[in-house]
Structure formats: structure tokens, C-alpha cells
């Protein structure tokens, strides 16, 4: 299975339908446009780690930083994003962010884009 390319749901003052999708072991790619965020819901009985990968152009003194890992407690939701250009994956993937989950069973996500009025 390949990484899942996501399509954000546009937020709306009238309420947008946002159906959570199941995480896969290969992770997801999310548009990196400065207006997109991911809501991760952990329905598992234990914590899971969400890893946000830095892009290969992100460097500190010539060294690519370690990917960012954040624990999501059981039965909770956390919002990730928006991200800066240091997370862009480049190449054929372009301006996207890669997110991975340590244990995908019982973990869902929703991708939301907020556009200023």
C-alpha cells in the first residue's frame, strides 16, 4: 500500500461534513498551503505516536533535523498543522507534508482547510 494523498475539506460557517478516514501503515500526505490542518483521533487503548517528517531541504547547520514525534493519548484528538516550508517533501510530491502513525489500528484523521473571509 502507498502513502495516502489527502484532500482537505473546506471549513464553512454553515458546517462542512468531515468524515474521518482510517490511518494506514504507510501514512498520509497533506497539502502544505499554510491553511490546512489534520485532526487525529486516537480510539486505541494506548498512546500512538504521530511523526511529521521534515523535508530534505530542511537543514540546521547542514544537518536535516530529526522528524517531529508527538504522542497522542488514548481516547483523545489532537490537531496538527499548519506547517512551514521546512516540512515540504519536494520532488514529485512538491508542497506536501508526510505524517505517519506508530499503530494505525483505531486511529482516524480528518483534513481541514480554513480560508479567511
C-alpha positions as CSV (number, residue, x, y, z in Angstrom):
1,X,0.0,0.0,0.0
2,X,1.2,3.5,-0.7
3,X,1.1,6.7,1.3
4,X,-2.5,8.2,1.1
5,X,-2.8,11.6,-0.6
6,X,-5.4,13.5,1.2
7,X,-7.9,16.1,0.1
8,X,-8.9,18.8,2.6
9,X,-12.5,19.6,3.5
10,X,-13.1,23.3,3.3
11,X,-14.3,24.7,6.7
12,X,-17.6,26.6,6.5
13,X,-19.7,28.8,8.7
14,X,-22.7,26.6,7.8
15,X,-20.8,23.4,8.8
16,X,-18.8,21.2,6.5
17,X,-19.2,17.4,6.5
18,X,-15.9,15.9,7.6
19,X,-15.8,12.1,7.6
20,X,-12.8,10.7,9.4
21,X,-10.7,8.3,7.5
22,X,-8.6,5.3,8.8
23,X,-4.9,5.8,9.0
24,X,-2.8,3.2,7.1
25,X,0.6,1.8,8.0
26,X,2.1,3.8,5.0
27,X,0.9,7.2,6.4
28,X,-0.7,10.2,4.7
29,X,0.4,13.2,2.7
30,X,-1.2,16.5,3.4
31,X,-1.1,19.7,1.2
32,X,1.2,22.3,2.7
33,X,-0.5,25.5,1.9
34,X,-0.5,27.2,5.3
35,X,-4.2,26.8,5.7
36,X,-4.5,23.0,6.2
37,X,-4.6,21.1,9.4
38,X,-5.1,17.4,10.4
39,X,-7.3,16.3,13.3
40,X,-6.0,12.9,14.6
41,X,-8.4,10.8,16.7
42,X,-6.9,8.0,18.8
43,X,-9.5,5.4,19.5
44,X,-6.9,2.9,20.7
45,X,-6.5,1.8,24.3
46,X,-2.9,3.0,24.3
47,X,-1.0,6.1,23.1
48,X,0.2,6.3,19.5
49,X,2.9,8.4,18.0
50,X,2.3,10.8,15.1
51,X,5.5,11.5,13.2
52,X,5.7,14.6,11.0
53,X,8.6,14.3,8.6
54,X,10.9,17.2,7.8
55,X,11.7,17.7,4.1
56,X,15.1,17.0,2.8
57,X,15.7,20.7,2.3
58,X,15.2,21.5,6.0
59,X,18.6,21.9,7.5
60,X,20.3,23.3,10.6
61,X,24.0,23.8,10.1
62,X,23.9,21.4,7.1
63,X,22.1,18.7,9.0
64,X,18.5,17.6,8.4
65,X,16.7,17.7,11.8
66,X,15.1,14.6,13.3
67,X,11.4,14.1,12.4
68,X,9.0,15.5,14.9
69,X,7.2,12.8,17.0
70,X,4.2,13.6,19.2
71,X,2.3,11.1,21.4
72,X,-1.5,11.2,21.2
73,X,-3.1,9.8,24.3
74,X,-5.8,7.1,24.1
75,X,-9.4,8.4,23.5
76,X,-8.2,11.9,22.6
77,X,-7.9,14.0,19.5
78,X,-5.1,16.4,18.5
79,X,-4.8,19.0,15.8
80,X,-1.6,19.2,13.7
81,X,-0.6,22.0,11.4
82,X,-0.3,24.2,9.6
83,X,3.3,23.7,8.7
84,X,6.2,25.8,7.4
85,X,8.1,25.1,4.2
86,X,10.7,23.1,6.1
87,X,8.2,20.2,6.0
88,X,7.8,20.3,2.2
89,X,8.8,16.9,0.7
90,X,9.9,18.3,-2.7
91,X,10.5,16.3,-5.8
92,X,7.4,14.7,-7.3
93,X,5.5,15.2,-4.0
94,X,6.0,19.0,-4.0
95,X,4.4,21.1,-1.3
96,X,3.1,18.3,0.9
97,X,3.7,17.1,4.5
98,X,4.2,13.4,5.4
99,X,2.5,12.2,8.6
100,X,3.0,8.6,9.9
101,X,1.4,6.8,12.8
102,X,3.0,4.2,15.0
103,X,0.0,1.9,15.3
104,X,-2.8,2.7,12.7
105,X,-5.5,0.4,14.2
106,X,-8.2,2.6,15.7
107,X,-6.7,5.8,14.6
108,X,-8.5,8.1,12.2
109,X,-7.9,11.5,10.7
110,X,-9.7,14.4,9.1
111,X,-8.0,17.1,6.9
112,X,-9.5,20.6,7.1
113,X,-8.6,23.7,5.2
114,X,-9.5,27.1,6.6
115,X,-9.8,30.0,4.2
116,X,-10.0,33.5,5.6
117,X,-13.1,35.5,4.7
